[in-house]
């Protein structure tokens, strides 16, 4: 917990909730009659309403991106290193909006919400949502907040995909698109890792076809395994090597299946167990599906340049050298398509050993370049 | 099934069994009082007994490396592309011995064997075996077969680790060591993937603490997940992309959790399910542990050159460009240590898109180079 709020923090913040009664038609063909989105804002909307920045979260993210909910919080929001007074997304200049996506498990309508038609939790009956659906729901939130056009839409990983989709779905409503550690679509290997995570959850006997909440249980083992395999893909081989190497948990080897021999095993188990107690299994499935389905060029004969032709935004694309989940080559696919479509694009490849997770880490060169781009945005 | 046996096949072969009544003391401190090894041989041992080649298998391998057990076999042994008359390991020149390792599930004593002390299957009570233990048990098999010195010990992946260990444990009994797609020890990331596989098995309710056989069940889900995650690491990102890309299983998307949307999902599930019906869960755990523990340099203050100083063999080290499980850099660690220790070493890095699995695939340049090295071995 902070004994005092740091000077470059947005300080104490409170989430708000927006209700939407107008039905939302989803890509899967189903309709959400009624839903809510939980969100936070940092900074002040200017009189011209021209300084709003939307933050889109990744697989396990949520609305609480910066600041503290109380003085008892152990940690600030998940992107506090990048959002605050004088930071890359400078709250002295920008009005920042950060939401939990539809299908999430942190306060927006999702699988653990009550289905008004049955008065039971949706569970696995919650419709599959896509990046396009999220962007449509975010546009409605912008309407509620009186934001006609975002100064920027910003996100890392799956969040970067939402930023890209904004430039395609609502070209006139976004001036800058910042896509960090992202990709224009998943590779077969990316899908394969997601599929392992899904099978771990689906095959857990406590999953109960997605209606575990009604049974009063949690598919803890499945979620733990899903997170463990995901976590390996977030870190680089080098980062894991530097952090753990072959370090042992105790002084000697135990030669059995139940002991933890290596520190990396203990770290992974802890990450998996911690995650399984705080995240919803159906939301995890939904998020991996949204990743798998994202492929905006599919509707344009796989021509990403043609897909982005109508975009009016300027683009900033950032990648990290050791990211093997979405490698620099995947960001370059976006950059090449943008150049072919004659868009303004800045590309930064940051030399960083941390792998995919680098986008969450305060790496000086990354923060400096990111701040440089954001500071040049006119508001 | 073969309608006729190909001319370059070793033909119809039959496994044999060797019983060992002399107790084997294991690295874990426990002792196996009595055990058997199942093995096959191809070619003829010459009068000087100087032409014997030992094949060491990888994680899910076994003794049946070449030829057919019957005319009804759908496929030949797992390394048939490399073993046979005129092939890389030429059975016109060499007497080839291939065994199933201790702890295996294909006929050698392992977790599914009866524990003579309880008259029940060992299950999880089977002792943890290491690469060193395997090499010791293989040396006893050599004694039984009257082979004082191997012309070569050859293996891929975990098999390559056994070949390396032979050169360290029995320097006078091996003239050539061929280590393909291998590594001198696992990285933290390698261990992490193994740990996910183990947790998938250990947390399967049907595992029953490793005594599932007595319960008449199989931890099928755990084994399936373990194989799925393993399989991703055997293929390169490129190979998966070329083989499946984002190809769909049916013509349109289903937008649910139970349908198979992408071909790569269907492939992985098939691989996992097929494996879970033929492999023993306790053996899988043992094999991953043997991989984790392998680290011959640990006893020499992490100095691999010092570890290999007493070796008398010549070495052939082969790696594959897109192998990210044991990348070329891992093979180069072995090569650099061997050069520092002033050993004779040939190193080949084969340009191949198939990833780690390349060592099992008949890639022309690989076969040619491998055959070239083997043909120069005097017998």
Interface residues (C-beta under 8 A of the other chain):
Chain A: X27 X28 X29 X124 X127 X128 X185 X186 X187 X188 X189 X191 X192 X193 X195 X196 X198 X199 X200 X202 X203 X205 X210 X221 X224 X225 X228 X229 X232 X235 X237 X240 X241 X243 X244 X245 X246 X253 X255 X256 X257 X258 X261 X262 X264 X265 X268 X269 X272 X285 X289 X292 X293 X295 X298
Chain B: X27 X28 X29 X124 X127 X128 X185 X186 X187 X188 X189 X191 X192 X193 X195 X196 X198 X199 X200 X202 X203 X205 X210 X221 X224 X225 X228 X229 X232 X235 X237 X240 X241 X243 X244 X245 X246 X253 X255 X256 X257 X258 X261 X262 X264 X265 X268 X269 X272 X285 X289 X292 X293 X295
